[in-house]
Amino acid sequence: MKLDGQSYEESVSSGTDLLARLPKATAKDVVALRVNGVLVDIRHSLDPDDEVVLIHADSHDGLDIVRHSSAHVLAQAVVRLFPGAQYAIGPTTEDGFFYDFLLPNDGRFEESDLAKVEGEMRRIVAEDQPFIRAEVTIEEAEELFASQLFKREILAAIRDVDAAQIVSVYRNRPDFVDLCRGPHVPSTRYLKSFRLQRVSGAYWRGDEKRPQLQRIYGIAFASEKATTDYLTFLEESEKRDHRRIGQELDWFHFPPEIGSGLVVFHPKGAYIRYRMEEFSRTKHLDAGYELVWTPHLAKSTLYETSGHLEWYKEGMYPPMELDEGDLYYPKPMNCPGHMLIYRSQPRSYRDLPLRLFEFGTVYRYERSGTLHGLLRVRGLTQDDSHIFCTPSQLKDELGRLLRFVIAILRAFGLEDFDAELSTRPEKSVGNDAEWEFATEAARLALDTSGIEYSIAEGEGAFYAPKIDIHLTDAIGRRWQLSTLQIDLQEPQRFALEFQDTSNQKLRPYMIHRALFGSVERFFAILTEHYAGALPGWLLEEQIRILPVTEEAQDWAHTVAQTCKTNGLRVVVGSAGEPLGGRIRKAKMDKVPYILVVGNNDVSAETVGVNRRGDTKEQRGIALDVFIAEAVQALQEPTLDAF
């Protein structure tokens, strides 16, 4: 037998037997095994020629098993406390688990019930209940779950596919059994740290026409320290929530009168958005892109040609029928319009690469349960580019794009990037040669970019490979930002051509590229990364001047005019209210510079400087010295030419 890649000569009959023979340090916190590539319970029988890997609780697979087992204990606790409860499914999440329930008589969990359920879970853990696996027939399982309507529905679906299939169940003491593939931890005592967090509603199978269940969410980790660290992380994430910050700083809100997922930006937020867009637009022009504009509506025939009505109709808003009888859809994507611009005239190889760029607003009917502030909306504006090139230009154009994308993102103060190359999925269209050519071009572009990247095998779009750029933010969260999507199909659907050097008509390659992703989502990510303290060059108010007394008011306005002459954006506050309160308000508004000017500053031509993030004011700074500092700190970033 091989154990963790090394030969193991002793004869063992099961994982339990194996762990009993290993040193305590090696066997500690092993929750499962991987035998010949398959995750199994520790009690699984072993053969001499097996390859065995120990799965520890703090590993990726181990945490998933710990969380899955915690979900089972949650269900057991609910059934104990709420006799007659129906338990549906209990999968793991990225950081924990949940389980869906239907309580008798349409009962509802109260927030106070979470503490009771968690307490019962801890009693079950203390009882050291083993997770006992059994394999049974469909008929035996239906008898076991005779009173559980959701389990019976799952079993009925299995029966429809294969009535002879054997299914596995796990039992914890006589009072609880669940339908599950496993594996699970050996016993409940291995569940060392978990918390229940909240209750929400959830439709069975995600179908709004099915029963609405109650979902209890929890987190689970391999140690109490890991749980404490995660709760601290959640607390910091809550402080950075862009929805809360956007409201506190008066940047945007979602009026119910307009509709879910549709945002309005207030003056301060709209100014930030304007600066983001103008910076991007200017840099695109400098980099050889050409501006275009396409309307917000188009006939259904356009989306039939593009394939959106075939592949994406559920994500589109319903059509409008106009006088001439045509159906018009709000556009879900900008690319069909860009295709028509390319096709509007004959193209030669001399015209390529052709880089079209648009801040285009699109409309997507996201399910209400998926909406989340600016991160997931129904009306969004993409900094959308479509690049048409010859096959020989594809690799260089992808490399150029990667350099441009990273340079723009770094201009916003973002630094910690990695990339992911998603390759051909099992279900795809197009010929092998095109896929191999496009994938190799993307790989070579990444190799020369200097960006660390990984391969996501089989995760590409059905029509071509893609490159995703990810950001790790200030508190360690990973966000997907820009996508570079090669497209082998849309140029074919729109019959796009270019004339090569020998006058042959050839099909161009196309690259879809949204650098921000969407303006709204990028706004949210910046807000959370900086906890609302955005780079000063983006802000409408960069400096707030607070005169201490009425006598200093004229000097405050003189300081303001000097700032404006030097291209700085400034607001002068009133001297009527207590100074301490005005300073606190300016700090809460996250103004980069607060200048306090008193009577002594008038004659000395100085200012007191409060820099955002500093706790102490620096008094007696000469105005010209401050101006030089502020101009340097608040200037718009520059980019190298592309």
Secondary structure as GFF3:
##gff-version 3
##sequence-region A 1 642
A	DSSP	beta_strand	2	3	.	.	.	ID=ss1
A	DSSP	beta_strand	6	7	.	.	.	ID=ss2
A	DSSP	alpha_helix	15	21	.	.	.	ID=ss3
A	DSSP	alpha_helix	24	27	.	.	.	ID=ss4
A	DSSP	beta_strand	30	35	.	.	.	ID=ss5
A	DSSP	beta_strand	38	40	.	.	.	ID=ss6
A	DSSP	beta_strand	51	56	.	.	.	ID=ss7
A	DSSP	alpha_helix	60	81	.	.	.	ID=ss8
A	DSSP	beta_strand	86	87	.	.	.	ID=ss9
A	DSSP	beta_strand	96	102	.	.	.	ID=ss10
A	DSSP	three_ten_helix	104	106	.	.	.	ID=ss11
A	DSSP	alpha_helix	111	126	.	.	.	ID=ss12
A	DSSP	beta_strand	132	137	.	.	.	ID=ss13
A	DSSP	alpha_helix	138	144	.	.	.	ID=ss14
A	DSSP	alpha_helix	149	161	.	.	.	ID=ss15
A	DSSP	beta_strand	166	172	.	.	.	ID=ss16
A	DSSP	beta_strand	176	179	.	.	.	ID=ss17
A	DSSP	three_ten_helix	188	190	.	.	.	ID=ss18
A	DSSP	beta_strand	193	203	.	.	.	ID=ss19
A	DSSP	three_ten_helix	204	206	.	.	.	ID=ss20
A	DSSP	beta_strand	212	221	.	.	.	ID=ss21
A	DSSP	alpha_helix	224	239	.	.	.	ID=ss22
A	DSSP	alpha_helix	242	248	.	.	.	ID=ss23
A	DSSP	beta_strand	252	253	.	.	.	ID=ss24
A	DSSP	beta_strand	264	265	.	.	.	ID=ss25
A	DSSP	alpha_helix	267	286	.	.	.	ID=ss26
A	DSSP	beta_strand	290	291	.	.	.	ID=ss27
A	DSSP	beta_strand	297	299	.	.	.	ID=ss28
A	DSSP	alpha_helix	300	306	.	.	.	ID=ss29
A	DSSP	alpha_helix	308	311	.	.	.	ID=ss30
A	DSSP	three_ten_helix	313	315	.	.	.	ID=ss31
A	DSSP	beta_strand	320	321	.	.	.	ID=ss32
A	DSSP	beta_strand	327	330	.	.	.	ID=ss33
A	DSSP	alpha_helix	335	343	.	.	.	ID=ss34
A	DSSP	three_ten_helix	349	351	.	.	.	ID=ss35
A	DSSP	beta_strand	354	363	.	.	.	ID=ss36
A	DSSP	three_ten_helix	368	370	.	.	.	ID=ss37
A	DSSP	beta_strand	379	389	.	.	.	ID=ss38
A	DSSP	three_ten_helix	391	393	.	.	.	ID=ss39
A	DSSP	alpha_helix	394	411	.	.	.	ID=ss40
A	DSSP	beta_strand	417	422	.	.	.	ID=ss41
A	DSSP	alpha_helix	432	449	.	.	.	ID=ss42
A	DSSP	beta_strand	453	456	.	.	.	ID=ss43
A	DSSP	beta_strand	466	472	.	.	.	ID=ss44
A	DSSP	beta_strand	478	487	.	.	.	ID=ss45
A	DSSP	alpha_helix	490	493	.	.	.	ID=ss46
A	DSSP	beta_strand	498	499	.	.	.	ID=ss47
A	DSSP	beta_strand	505	506	.	.	.	ID=ss48
A	DSSP	beta_strand	509	514	.	.	.	ID=ss49
A	DSSP	alpha_helix	519	529	.	.	.	ID=ss50
A	DSSP	three_ten_helix	536	538	.	.	.	ID=ss51
A	DSSP	beta_strand	543	547	.	.	.	ID=ss52
A	DSSP	three_ten_helix	550	552	.	.	.	ID=ss53
A	DSSP	alpha_helix	553	565	.	.	.	ID=ss54
A	DSSP	beta_strand	570	572	.	.	.	ID=ss55
A	DSSP	alpha_helix	579	588	.	.	.	ID=ss56
A	DSSP	beta_strand	593	597	.	.	.	ID=ss57
A	DSSP	alpha_helix	599	604	.	.	.	ID=ss58
A	DSSP	beta_strand	606	611	.	.	.	ID=ss59
A	DSSP	beta_strand	618	622	.	.	.	ID=ss60
A	DSSP	alpha_helix	623	634	.	.	.	ID=ss61
###
